[in-house]
Amino acid sequence: SCLNVANNANCDNGLYCDGVETCDATNDCQAGTPVDCNDGVGCTDDSCDESTDSCLNVANNANCDNGLYCDGVETCDATNDCQAGTPVDCNDGVGCTDDSCDESTDSCLNVAN
C-alpha cells in the first residue's frame, strides 16, 4: 500500500512575503498568509522586501503634510508618528509693524501700524 504523507517543503515557493505554504494531504498545496508589515505608525510606508526577507517601514514626511504653511513643516517619526512643525516666525524685529503669517500666499506680512 502507498503512504501519502503531507510534506510542506514540496509547497514552498521560496518567497518570504507571501507567507509559508503548507501541504494538505487531500487538497494539495495551500497558500501561505502574507507577511503583515504594518507597524501601526500612520506616516511610514510599509512594505515587504523579498530580497532581505524582512519588512521595511520607511518614514515619509509627505504622509504628515497638512497643507498649511503657517504652522511649519510636519515630519514623520518612525516610532512616534507625525510630529508638528515649528510655526513660521514672521517677526521682522520692527516695532511699528503688525506681523502675521498669510496662509493664502504662504508668506509673512509685515504691515506698518
C-alpha positions in Angstrom: 0.0 0.0 0.0 1.1 3.6 -0.6 1.7 6.0 2.2 0.9 9.7 1.3 2.4 12.0 3.9 1.9 15.8 3.6 5.3 17.5 3.1 5.2 21.3 3.4 8.6 21.6 1.8 7.1 20.4 -1.5 4.8 23.5 -1.5 7.4 26.2 -0.6 7.6 28.7 -3.4 10.7 30.3 -1.9 9.1 33.7 -1.4 9.1 35.2 2.0 6.5 37.9 1.6 3.6 35.7 0.7 3.9 33.5 3.8 4.6 29.9 4.5 2.8 27.5 2.2 1.6 24.2 3.6 0.7 20.9 2.2 -2.8 19.4 2.7 -2.8 15.7 2.0 -6.2 16.0 0.4 -6.3 19.5 -1.1 -2.7 19.8 -2.3 -0.6 22.9 -1.6 -2.2 25.8 0.3 -1.2 29.4 0.0 0.5 31.0 3.0 -0.7 34.1 4.9 1.1 37.1 3.5 3.5 38.8 6.0 1.9 41.7 7.7 4.4 44.6 7.6 2.0 47.2 9.1 4.0 48.8 12.0 0.9 50.8 13.2 2.6 54.1 12.5 0.5 56.1 10.1 3.2 58.0 8.4 5.5 55.2 7.5 5.4 53.5 4.1 5.2 49.8 5.0 6.3 47.0 2.6 7.7 43.6 2.4 11.2 43.3 1.0 11.7 39.9 -0.7 15.5 40.5 -1.2 16.1 40.7 2.6 13.1 38.6 3.8 12.1 41.4 6.1 9.6 44.3 6.5 10.5 47.9 5.6 8.8 50.7 7.5 10.2 53.9 6.0 9.3 57.3 7.4 7.6 59.5 4.8 7.2 63.2 5.7 4.7 63.7 2.9 2.3 61.5 4.8 2.2 64.1 7.6 1.8 67.3 5.5 -1.4 69.1 6.5 -1.1 71.5 3.6 -0.8 74.6 5.8 2.2 76.9 5.5 2.0 78.9 8.7 2.2 76.0 11.2 5.5 74.8 9.7 6.7 71.6 8.1 5.4 68.4 9.7 7.7 65.4 9.9 7.3 61.7 10.3 9.0 60.0 13.2 9.2 56.2 12.5 8.2 55.5 16.1 6.1 58.4 17.3 4.1 59.0 14.0 3.6 62.6 12.7 5.2 65.4 14.5 4.0 69.0 14.4 6.0 71.6 12.5 7.5 74.7 14.0 5.3 77.7 13.2 6.7 80.2 10.8 8.2 83.2 12.6 7.1 86.3 10.9 8.6 88.8 13.4 10.6 91.2 11.4 12.0 92.9 14.5 10.4 96.2 13.7 8.2 97.5 16.5 5.9 99.5 14.3 4.7 96.7 12.1 2.0 94.2 12.6 3.5 90.8 11.8 1.4 87.8 10.7 1.5 84.7 8.6 -0.7 84.7 5.5 -1.9 81.2 4.7 -3.3 82.3 1.3 0.1 83.5 0.0 2.4 81.2 2.0 4.2 84.3 3.2 4.7 86.7 6.1 3.0 90.0 6.2 4.7 92.9 8.0 2.3 95.8 7.8 3.1 99.3 9.2 0.7 100.2 12.0 
